[in-house]
Amino acid sequence: MYQREIVCLDCGGATQAIARVLVDGGWRVRPASSADEARRLLDELAPRIALVAFAAALPDASDVRTLEDVLETNTRTAWVALVEPGLLESPAMQRLIASYFRDYISAPFLPETILQSVGHAYGMATIDGVAYQTVAAAPADEMLGQSAAMENVRRVLRKCARSRAPVTVTGESGTGKELAARSIHHQSAHATGPFIAVNCGAIPANLIQAELFGHCRGAFTGADRDKIGRIEAARGGTLFLDEIGDLSLGLQVNLLRFLQEGVIEKVGTHRPISVDTRVIAATHKNLEKAVAAGEFREDLYYRLNVLWAEMPPLRERADDIELLAQAYLERFSSLRNGRAAGFSRQALAVIKAHPWPGNIRELVNRVQRAVVMSDRRLVTPADLDLDRRCISRNPQTLEQVRAAAEKDALRRSLRHSGHNVAETARDLGVSRLTIYRLMEKHGLQQNASGVPLACTNRNA
Ligand SMILES: Nc1ncnc2c1ncn2[C@@H]1O[C@H](COP(=O)(O)OP(=O)(O)OP(=O)(O)O)[C@@H](O)[C@H]1O
């Protein structure tokens, strides 16, 4: 029997009791004990609906930030919150619910209330899904932007499209790497072939080999028939390997063989199959660093990096921000028969001032939310949930402007040098100690993989 699937994130609430109610109501429950686990499940299952059960107190600020990150990057999922009555009075909780949740349930948690609320949110998400897909899968010619940086990207992509060599697309999350890959595919001689996208970081390690290369019947428990892998499915077209830096070393060997010889072997057989598939890889990681750390094979790195394109962050394409916001407002508004006909003057000001750490994906999500939330003709900063963040920065003092410029210069130089502190210090003409001090001052501490954390910090 087909079962509706729901991800249940335990934030200290009554998850187990709720899960029992849902299972009895015919739902397939996928529990997650942390926001990171929820993120993995959401990537893997893309469920229409997810539930967060909160404890009586709001989680720590850092947990809330991680949760917000998950909520913000999964707007196609309808979120329902389960909230203890006391917590509902907290302004932070109210803001969280208003920003991201389609519905909330408060005590007493009656089974019929839970099933009704979750069922309704699921139904609405199904209806929305049809509209959303039309927008999300923007055709290649809808790669918007007239800035010099975007014109340069278009030139590079056109050149890449003329060749069959592998391409690596780099750039921060949400900058349009997949759209760039689609653009190369659509302009190539193989545009009529399939375009198959695989997120290497989202598929569990034990499944990815069979997913990419296919398997034959009996290869492992549960393999009750032969299965074509994604590389073969993209025959005559393009395979887009997103988050290539997450591929295990073992699989890197198999991929290298495919790139060198054009042959694959399905799991459970040693019979080579020739496949003509063009590979475009993408990553937001610094692959050179991964090679130096022994996490990524050098030979594969060079094989993939024959051609490359870098997607600029949105904050470096200031000329495009308003154009993108207007285009998505029009699109979402016409799809939903929304009231919103444009942005208010203040909304445009905060749109231009916001640093867009989540790049175009964040902009798309905020505009989509604004179209839903707005009950006026003109979208306000509050509809975009940018009122507290940016209006408070206006008007800016000279000190604030200096600090913003300093942070921007530091971030650019770090990115340019592959996050090498010594090189950044040389670039900016200061000591390494100063760089460390400035990184701390601006919240640009590096994590284990060397990526400045502020890139993913919504409040940066
Ligand atoms: N130039 C553009 N014009 C219009 N929409 C864009 C443009 N670039 C990106 N988008 C939109 O922004 C969203 C994110 O784009 P995309 O998925 O290609 O980014 P990404 O860099 O691959 O993200 P991630 O690293 O998280 O996988 C999509 O909805 C996409 O349609």
PDBQT file of the ligand as one rigid body, heavy atoms in Angstrom, charges set to zero:
ROOT
HETATM    1  N1  LIG A 501      21.216  33.177 -12.939  1.00  0.00    +0.000 N 
HETATM    2  C1  LIG A 501      20.086  32.719 -12.401  1.00  0.00    +0.000 A 
HETATM    3  N2  LIG A 501      18.895  33.210 -12.825  1.00  0.00    +0.000 NA
HETATM    4  C2  LIG A 501      17.750  32.775 -12.286  1.00  0.00    +0.000 A 
HETATM    5  N3  LIG A 501      17.672  31.875 -11.307  1.00  0.00    +0.000 NA
HETATM    6  C3  LIG A 501      18.819  31.346 -10.846  1.00  0.00    +0.000 A 
HETATM    7  C4  LIG A 501      20.081  31.737 -11.359  1.00  0.00    +0.000 A 
HETATM    8  N4  LIG A 501      21.045  31.041 -10.714  1.00  0.00    +0.000 NA
HETATM    9  C5  LIG A 501      20.420  30.257  -9.818  1.00  0.00    +0.000 A 
HETATM   10  N5  LIG A 501      19.091  30.422  -9.892  1.00  0.00    +0.000 N 
HETATM   11  C6  LIG A 501      18.076  29.752  -9.051  1.00  0.00    +0.000 C 
HETATM   12  O1  LIG A 501      18.612  29.658  -7.735  1.00  0.00    +0.000 OA
HETATM   13  C7  LIG A 501      18.337  28.391  -7.154  1.00  0.00    +0.000 C 
HETATM   14  C8  LIG A 501      19.646  27.702  -6.783  1.00  0.00    +0.000 C 
HETATM   15  O2  LIG A 501      20.351  27.365  -7.978  1.00  0.00    +0.000 OA
HETATM   16  P1  LIG A 501      21.211  26.017  -8.108  1.00  0.00    +0.000 P 
HETATM   17  O3  LIG A 501      20.480  24.860  -7.503  1.00  0.00    +0.000 OA
HETATM   18  O4  LIG A 501      21.620  25.892  -9.538  1.00  0.00    +0.000 OA
HETATM   19  O5  LIG A 501      22.432  26.411  -7.173  1.00  0.00    +0.000 OA
HETATM   20  P2  LIG A 501      23.682  25.487  -6.706  1.00  0.00    +0.000 P 
HETATM   21  O6  LIG A 501      24.876  26.373  -6.694  1.00  0.00    +0.000 OA
HETATM   22  O7  LIG A 501      23.735  24.244  -7.555  1.00  0.00    +0.000 OA
HETATM   23  O8  LIG A 501      23.254  25.135  -5.218  1.00  0.00    +0.000 OA
HETATM   24  P3  LIG A 501      23.921  24.016  -4.236  1.00  0.00    +0.000 P 
HETATM   25  O9  LIG A 501      25.377  24.295  -4.128  1.00  0.00    +0.000 OA
HETATM   26  O10 LIG A 501      23.217  24.257  -2.943  1.00  0.00    +0.000 OA
HETATM   27  O11 LIG A 501      23.600  22.675  -4.853  1.00  0.00    +0.000 OA
HETATM   28  C9  LIG A 501      17.511  27.620  -8.169  1.00  0.00    +0.000 C 
HETATM   29  O12 LIG A 501      16.139  27.810  -7.872  1.00  0.00    +0.000 OA
HETATM   30  C10 LIG A 501      17.866  28.292  -9.495  1.00  0.00    +0.000 C 
HETATM   31  O13 LIG A 501      16.821  28.173 -10.452  1.00  0.00    +0.000 OA
ENDROOT
TORSDOF 0
